[in-house]
């Protein structure tokens, strides 16, 4: 392989959020009446590793159910993509589900994994390059909820297919999800496709178990957000004075994840002090669940139509292919 070709296949695009952006988001969140920690900052290197472990837990049905749907329907899914595809994955993580697509798609111009955790992304991209030496892998470290540029050396003539698995769309409030889907429609243009995972509404007991596992991995994942803030922002959160708390809120149709303060405490933040009362919570994540009809309506508001839906036999989860409305 020529030197310039090697260089092209090993390009890394770093748009990692700056520390100041992290600080501003945490500071603003702690000033709200319902204190918040932006869920995207759960995913530093350690947080990403813990989330990978969550995905293997017995109680956490989404990953294995989505994998089963993908594996059972991959010929149909891949057949709808057409030729000369540029695959773009938002929130790529370990690219576990993506390998199902990479193994079946025969006319890929490239794969662009996008993730906010730089170290995790680099490791995953390195593994992919070993497993798929002929694939043009162009990793991008970025906050994909904001404006960012795709690599200049991506094939401009290829059909863009955005892959957004894992029901991550549920982490957006509905109006935010609509705005986010609209940004994706601009990325893929009229000829593109969007393949994404949508978690479906189900027995709240099943949801409770999925976010409150017996091993406490989800609790460690949640608390790691405070560990990260201490390390990167110089805060002095006492993780032993917070308790992981997750529950299904039926009115908005979402699982909420919180960190509950066990005592009155004060947290240092760049020379100022934030008071947190006993029993007060920091809201760290939402995970909205949808019926098929509810999501179809949401997608339509964002300018998409649902082209096809694949589900498991128990209707726990769905993989959906969306096309821009003409």
C-alpha positions as CSV (number, residue, x, y, z in Angstrom):
1,X,0.0,0.0,0.0
2,X,1.3,3.4,-0.9
3,X,2.4,5.9,1.8
4,X,-0.3,8.4,1.0
5,X,-3.0,5.7,1.0
6,X,-1.8,4.5,4.5
7,X,-2.0,8.1,5.7
8,X,-5.5,8.5,4.3
9,X,-6.7,5.3,6.1
10,X,-5.4,6.4,9.5
11,X,-6.6,10.0,9.7
12,X,-8.0,11.1,13.1
13,X,-10.1,14.2,13.4
14,X,-10.1,15.7,16.9
15,X,-12.9,18.0,17.8
16,X,-13.0,17.0,21.5
17,X,-15.0,19.4,23.6
18,X,-12.8,21.9,25.5
19,X,-12.6,21.9,29.4
20,X,-14.3,25.3,29.4
21,X,-17.3,23.8,27.7
22,X,-17.5,21.1,30.3
23,X,-17.2,23.6,33.1
24,X,-19.9,25.9,31.7
25,X,-22.3,23.0,31.3
26,X,-21.8,21.7,34.8
27,X,-21.9,25.2,36.3
28,X,-25.2,26.0,34.5
29,X,-26.7,22.6,35.5
30,X,-25.9,23.1,39.2
31,X,-27.6,26.5,39.2
32,X,-31.0,25.1,38.0
33,X,-33.8,24.4,40.4
34,X,-33.5,20.8,39.4
35,X,-29.8,20.4,39.4
36,X,-28.5,18.6,36.2
37,X,-25.3,17.0,34.9
38,X,-25.3,16.8,31.0
39,X,-25.5,13.1,30.2
40,X,-23.0,13.3,27.4
41,X,-20.3,13.9,30.0
42,X,-20.9,10.5,31.5
43,X,-18.8,9.2,28.7
44,X,-15.2,9.7,29.6
45,X,-12.8,6.8,29.1
46,X,-13.9,5.1,32.4
47,X,-17.5,5.9,31.8
48,X,-17.4,4.4,28.4
49,X,-15.8,1.2,29.8
50,X,-18.5,1.0,32.5
51,X,-21.2,1.5,29.9
52,X,-19.7,-1.3,27.8
53,X,-20.0,-3.5,30.9
54,X,-23.6,-2.4,31.4
55,X,-24.4,-3.7,28.0
56,X,-23.4,-7.2,29.0
57,X,-25.6,-7.4,32.1
58,X,-28.6,-9.8,32.3
59,X,-30.9,-7.0,33.4
60,X,-29.9,-4.7,30.5
61,X,-32.0,-6.0,27.6
62,X,-31.5,-3.2,25.0
63,X,-28.1,-4.3,23.7
64,X,-28.7,-8.0,23.3
65,X,-32.2,-7.4,21.9
66,X,-30.9,-4.9,19.3
67,X,-28.1,-7.2,18.4
68,X,-30.6,-10.0,17.9
69,X,-32.7,-7.8,15.6
70,X,-29.7,-6.7,13.6
71,X,-28.4,-10.3,13.2
72,X,-31.8,-11.7,12.3
73,X,-32.5,-9.1,9.7
74,X,-29.1,-8.0,8.4
75,X,-29.7,-9.2,4.8
76,X,-32.8,-7.1,4.6
77,X,-31.2,-4.1,6.3
78,X,-28.1,-4.1,4.2
79,X,-30.0,-4.7,1.0
80,X,-31.9,-1.4,1.5
81,X,-28.7,0.6,1.7
82,X,-27.7,0.3,-2.0
83,X,-24.2,0.8,-3.4
84,X,-21.3,3.1,-2.6
85,X,-22.3,3.8,1.0
86,X,-20.5,6.1,3.4
87,X,-21.4,4.8,6.9
88,X,-21.5,7.4,9.6
89,X,-22.0,6.3,13.2
90,X,-23.0,8.7,15.9
91,X,-21.9,7.7,19.4
92,X,-19.9,4.8,18.1
93,X,-18.5,3.5,21.4
94,X,-17.0,0.1,20.8
95,X,-18.7,-0.3,17.4
96,X,-20.1,-3.6,18.5
97,X,-23.3,-3.6,16.5
98,X,-21.6,-1.8,13.6
99,X,-19.5,-4.9,12.9
100,X,-22.7,-6.7,11.8
101,X,-23.1,-4.1,9.1
102,X,-19.4,-4.0,8.2
103,X,-19.4,-7.8,7.7
104,X,-22.3,-7.6,5.3
105,X,-22.0,-4.3,3.4
106,X,-19.9,-4.9,0.3
107,X,-19.7,-1.5,-1.3
108,X,-18.5,0.8,1.5
109,X,-16.6,3.9,0.6
110,X,-15.7,4.4,4.3
111,X,-16.8,4.3,7.9
112,X,-16.8,7.4,10.1
113,X,-17.2,6.6,13.8
114,X,-18.0,9.6,15.9
115,X,-17.7,9.7,19.7
116,X,-17.1,12.2,22.5
117,X,-14.6,9.9,24.4
118,X,-11.3,10.3,22.5
119,X,-9.4,7.5,24.2
120,X,-12.2,5.0,23.8
121,X,-12.7,6.1,20.1
122,X,-9.0,5.7,19.3
123,X,-8.9,2.2,20.8
124,X,-12.0,1.1,19.0
125,X,-10.9,2.6,15.6
126,X,-7.5,0.8,16.0
127,X,-9.2,-2.5,16.6
128,X,-11.5,-1.9,13.5
129,X,-8.5,-1.2,11.3
130,X,-7.0,-4.5,12.3
131,X,-10.2,-6.4,11.6
132,X,-11.0,-4.6,8.4
133,X,-7.7,-3.6,6.8
134,X,-9.2,-2.6,3.5
135,X,-11.9,-0.3,5.1
136,X,-11.3,3.4,5.1
137,X,-11.9,4.2,8.9
138,X,-12.0,8.0,9.6
139,X,-12.6,8.5,13.4
140,X,-14.0,11.8,14.6
141,X,-13.9,12.9,18.2
142,X,-16.7,15.3,18.6
143,X,-19.9,16.2,20.5
144,X,-22.3,15.1,17.8
145,X,-25.1,17.1,19.3
146,X,-23.4,20.2,18.1
147,X,-22.1,21.4,14.7
148,X,-19.0,19.6,13.5
149,X,-17.4,18.8,10.1
150,X,-17.0,15.5,8.5
151,X,-13.5,14.6,7.3
152,X,-12.5,16.3,4.0
153,X,-11.3,13.0,2.6
154,X,-14.6,11.3,3.0
155,X,-16.2,10.3,-0.4
156,X,-18.4,13.2,-1.3
157,X,-20.2,11.1,-4.0
158,X,-21.2,8.3,-1.7
159,X,-24.7,7.7,-0.3
160,X,-24.5,8.8,3.3
161,X,-26.1,6.4,5.9
162,X,-26.1,7.6,9.5
163,X,-26.2,4.7,12.0
164,X,-27.4,5.7,15.5
165,X,-28.0,2.6,17.6
166,X,-28.5,1.9,21.2
167,X,-31.7,3.9,21.7
168,X,-29.5,7.0,22.4
169,X,-32.2,9.1,20.7
170,X,-34.1,8.5,23.9
171,X,-31.6,10.6,25.9
172,X,-33.0,13.7,24.1
173,X,-36.2,15.4,25.3
174,X,-38.7,15.1,22.4
175,X,-38.3,18.6,21.1
176,X,-34.5,18.2,21.3
177,X,-34.8,14.9,19.5
178,X,-36.7,16.6,16.6
179,X,-34.0,19.3,16.3
180,X,-31.2,16.7,16.4
181,X,-32.9,14.6,13.7
182,X,-33.2,17.7,11.6
183,X,-29.4,18.2,11.8
184,X,-28.9,14.6,10.7
185,X,-31.2,15.2,7.7
186,X,-28.8,18.0,6.6
187,X,-25.8,15.6,7.0
188,X,-27.3,12.8,4.8
189,X,-29.2,15.0,2.3
190,X,-32.2,13.9,0.3
191,X,-30.5,10.7,-0.9
192,X,-29.4,9.5,2.5
193,X,-30.7,7.1,5.1
194,X,-30.9,7.0,8.9
195,X,-30.8,3.6,10.7
196,X,-31.4,3.9,14.5
197,X,-32.5,2.0,17.5
198,X,-35.6,2.9,19.4
199,X,-36.5,1.4,22.8
200,X,-40.2,0.7,23.1
201,X,-42.5,1.2,26.0
202,X,-42.9,-1.9,28.2
203,X,-43.5,-3.2,31.8
204,X,-42.0,-0.6,34.2
205,X,-40.6,-3.5,36.3
206,X,-38.4,-4.5,33.3
207,X,-37.2,-0.9,32.9
208,X,-36.5,-0.6,36.6
209,X,-34.3,-3.7,36.6
210,X,-32.4,-2.5,33.5
211,X,-31.3,0.7,35.2
212,X,-30.8,-0.7,38.7
213,X,-28.7,-3.8,38.1
214,X,-27.8,-6.1,41.0
215,X,-24.0,-5.7,40.5
216,X,-24.2,-1.9,40.8
217,X,-22.5,-1.2,37.5
218,X,-25.0,1.4,36.5
219,X,-24.5,3.1,39.9
220,X,-20.8,3.2,39.3
221,X,-21.4,4.6,35.8
222,X,-23.6,7.3,37.2
223,X,-21.2,8.3,40.1
224,X,-18.3,8.4,37.7
225,X,-19.7,11.7,36.4
226,X,-18.7,13.2,39.8
227,X,-15.3,11.6,39.7
228,X,-14.7,13.1,36.3
229,X,-15.8,16.6,37.5
230,X,-13.4,16.3,40.4
231,X,-10.5,15.3,38.2
232,X,-11.1,17.7,35.3
233,X,-12.8,20.7,37.0
234,X,-11.3,20.6,40.5
235,X,-14.7,20.1,42.2
236,X,-14.8,18.3,45.5
237,X,-17.9,16.0,45.1
238,X,-18.0,13.3,47.8
239,X,-19.1,10.2,45.8
240,X,-19.8,8.4,49.1
241,X,-22.4,11.1,49.9
242,X,-24.4,10.4,46.8
243,X,-26.7,7.5,45.9
244,X,-27.7,6.3,42.4
245,X,-31.4,6.5,41.9
246,X,-33.3,5.5,38.6
247,X,-37.0,5.1,38.0
248,X,-39.6,5.1,35.2
249,X,-41.6,8.3,35.1
250,X,-44.9,7.3,33.3
251,X,-46.2,10.8,32.5
252,X,-43.4,11.8,30.1
253,X,-42.6,8.1,29.3
254,X,-39.0,8.1,30.4
255,X,-36.5,6.5,32.7
256,X,-34.8,9.2,34.8
257,X,-31.4,8.7,36.4
258,X,-30.4,10.8,39.4
259,X,-27.7,11.1,42.1
260,X,-29.3,11.8,45.5
261,X,-27.4,13.7,48.1
262,X,-27.4,11.8,51.4
263,X,-26.4,14.9,53.5
264,X,-26.4,18.6,53.3
265,X,-23.2,19.5,51.6
266,X,-21.3,22.2,49.8
267,X,-19.4,21.7,46.5
268,X,-16.5,23.9,45.3
269,X,-16.7,25.1,41.8
270,X,-14.0,27.4,40.5
271,X,-14.0,29.6,43.6
272,X,-17.7,29.5,44.2
273,X,-19.7,27.2,46.4
274,X,-22.8,25.2,45.5
275,X,-25.1,24.1,48.3
276,X,-26.8,20.7,47.9
277,X,-29.4,19.7,50.5
278,X,-30.0,16.3,51.9
279,X,-32.4,14.5,49.6
280,X,-31.8,16.9,46.7
281,X,-30.8,15.2,43.4
282,X,-28.6,15.9,40.4
283,X,-30.5,14.7,37.3
284,X,-27.9,13.0,35.1
285,X,-29.9,11.2,32.3
286,X,-33.3,10.7,30.7
287,X,-34.1,7.7,28.5
288,X,-37.4,8.2,26.7
289,X,-39.4,5.1,25.6
290,X,-41.8,5.3,22.6
291,X,-44.5,3.3,21.0
292,X,-44.0,2.8,17.2
293,X,-46.7,5.3,16.5
294,X,-45.3,7.9,18.9
295,X,-41.9,7.7,17.2
296,X,-43.3,7.8,13.7
297,X,-45.0,11.1,14.6
298,X,-41.8,12.5,16.1
299,X,-39.8,11.5,13.0
300,X,-42.4,13.2,10.8
301,X,-42.0,16.5,12.7
302,X,-38.2,16.3,12.0
303,X,-38.8,15.7,8.3
304,X,-38.4,11.9,8.1
305,X,-40.7,9.1,7.2
306,X,-40.3,5.6,8.6
307,X,-39.4,3.3,5.7
308,X,-39.2,0.1,7.6
309,X,-39.3,-1.3,11.2
310,X,-37.7,-4.4,12.6
311,X,-38.6,-5.6,16.1
312,X,-38.0,-8.6,18.3
313,X,-40.8,-11.2,18.9
314,X,-41.7,-9.6,22.2
315,X,-41.7,-6.0,20.9
316,X,-39.2,-4.9,23.4
317,X,-37.0,-2.9,21.0
318,X,-37.1,-1.7,17.4
319,X,-34.5,-0.9,14.7
320,X,-35.9,1.6,12.2
321,X,-34.9,2.8,8.8
322,X,-35.8,6.5,8.1
323,X,-35.8,8.4,4.9
324,X,-35.9,12.2,4.5
325,X,-39.3,13.5,3.4
326,X,-39.2,14.8,-0.1
